[in-house]
Amino acid sequence: MNPQIFSRIGTQLSLYTGIILGVLVWGCSEDMREQPSFSYQESPRRHSPQGSVPQVDLTAFRTSLTQHDPGAYLFSINCAHCHGTEGMGDGPVAGYLPELPANLQAPAVQKKADDVLYGIVTDGKDVMPAFEKLLTHEERRDLVSFIRSLPDPRQSSNQRPPESVQKKGMF
């Protein structure tokens, strides 16, 4: 074949490819001025008719847990799966851990100074992870305050820990 034919075919192919790419790129502008949803000197949009949008008191949807005690809310998210909702070390994950979580209602825990509890929450202990990078200083202080507010087990009725905890030989 003649090399001039290949040259002519290559020129035509590159010309058509350039035209097709130019048409495709021309329609892909990301300029905010050219948005079809906005036009210059557009009249303001009318508001919805009075009463068509229901007015709801959003404070009614706040939970009393987060509204009154942020420590309880943080405990329910970060701690209850191991320590249990009442802090007795009987959470749903407790049976799967190599060491049982501490019973936060126990007198030995409640006797510890706030700074000691804060240090445990911050740095972790045994299988408990450190919360220094997950929670702010204020949130960790709220957790310590919540741990202090847990009921004294000696004042409550004789509650036995769940069987999964009893099987570990702790009671």
N, C-alpha and C positions, 0 to 999 in steps of 0.2 A: 504494500500500500504506500501511497504517497505521503511523505511526512507533512506536507502542507494541509492535507485533510485532517490529520490529527491535531495540527495547530489550530485550524479553524474550529474544529469540534471543541477543543479545550477552551478557546476564547468564548464561544457561544455558551458553553456550560458554565463558565465562571460568570458571565454576564447575567444569565438567568438566575443563578444562585444568588448573586448580589441583589437582584431586583426582589426576589422572594424574601430574602433576609431583611431588606430595607422596609418592605411592607409590614412584615411581622414586628419589627422593632418600632416602627412608627406608631403602632397601636398600643404599645406597652409603656406609655409615659406615666411616671409616678409624681408628676407635678401637682401640688395641692390646688393650684389655681385652675386647673382644668378638670376639676371634679364635676360630674354632671349633677351632683346633689346640691351645689351651691352656685348661685348666679349673682352677678354684681347688682347692687341696689335692689335686692330681693326684699319684698315686704315681710315684716315679722310674722311668724306663725301665730295663729290664734290659739289661745289656751282652750282647754277642754271646758265644756259647759259646767257651770256651778253645780256641784253635787254629783257629777258623773264619776268622779274618782272617790272611792270611800276613804274616809279619814279614820285611821286606826291608831289607838294608843299603844305605841311600841313598848312602853314600860311594862305593860301587862305580860309581855312575852319573856321578860328577863327571868331567869331562874333565881330563886332565893339563894341557892348555893353560891352562885357567882356574885350576886349582888351584895351579900352580907359577909361572906368569908372566902376571899380569894385563895387562901391556903387549902381549904377543903376542895375547891375546884382543881387546884394543881395536884393535890394528893390523889384525887380520883383519876386523873390522867396519867400521872407519872409513877405512882407508888402502889395504888390499890391492887394491881394485878399480882404483886408479890406479897405485900403486907396485908391485903384484905381491906374491905371497906371500913372496918372498925380498927384497923391497925394491929390485929392480933397475930399477924404472920400466917394467916390462913387463906391467902389469895389463891386464885385458880392456877397460878404458875408454881406455887410453893412446893407442891409434890414432885415437881420435875427438877428442882434445883439440887445441887450436891450438898448445900447447907441450907437449913431453914432460915427464912427471913426473921429478923428480930420481931418480937412481940412489943410493939411500941407502947402498949398499955402497962407493961411490966414495970414494977417499981424501980428496977435496976436502970431501965432506960429513962424513966421520968426523973430520976435523981441526977442525971447528967446535966451539966451546965449547958446553957443555950449555945455558947460558943463551941462546945464539943459536938452537939447535935448539928450545928451549922457546918462544922468541919467534916462530919460524916456525909452530910448531904452534898457538900461541895466536892470532896475528894473520893467519896465512895468507901466501901469497906467490904472485904471478902468478895462475895459475888455481886454486891450492889455496885452499879456503875456510878461514876462521878457525874454530877449535874452542873459542874462549874461552867461548861460551855453551852449547856442547854437552857439553863434558867438564870435570870438576872439576880443580882444581890437581893433586891426587894422580894422576889419570888421565893428565894431560898429562906429568907427571914419569915415570910408568910407560912412556909411549910413547917418551920420550927414552931411557930405560934400554934399551928393546927395540931401538931404532935402534942404540944402541951395541953391542948384542950380535950384530948381524948379522955374518956371516962376511966376512972380508977377501977380495975377489975375486982378489987376487994369490996367495992361498994355495990357492984352489980350482982345479979343472981349468979349462982354457980353455973357458969357457961363452960362447956367442954369444947376444946378445939375439934375440928372435923377429924374424921377417922383417918384421912390421908396424912394428917399431921401426927396423929397418935401412933400410926404405924412406923414412923421414922424413929420412934423411941424417945421422943422428947418429953412425953407425959405418961 
